[in-house]
Amino acid sequence: MDSKLKIMIGAAVLAALAGCVETTGGGPSVNDGLSGSDAQFDAMTAPCINQAARMTGFPAKDINIAERIRTGGGALLVLDVGGQNLSCRSESDGSVTVFSEFAN
């Protein structure tokens, strides 16, 4: 297969996949029963990263948000802590809880 055909096939596959990706960009236009707004995710980010850094000893500056997930129970951040994924949820009192993704 020549390289131009490979490039065209690759571009078509990427375009098809792009239509399947869901983001938390402005939220859904229908009530889907899930919660987690951009404001909630933004408010959680620093406390979640700080708690994950204290919990693991990994530098906070090197912890990244891997995913923002809207759930029926509220916003859930997935943190990348040196290749290990940790989850973080907001509690009713405004605090956050960081836990292993396998703890659910």
Secondary structure, 3 states (H helix, E strand, C coil): CCHHHHHHHHHHHHHHHHCCCCCCCCCCCCCCCCECCHHHHHHHHHHHHHHHHHHHCCCHHHEEEEEEEEECCEEEEEEEECCEEEEEEECCCCCEEEEEHHHC
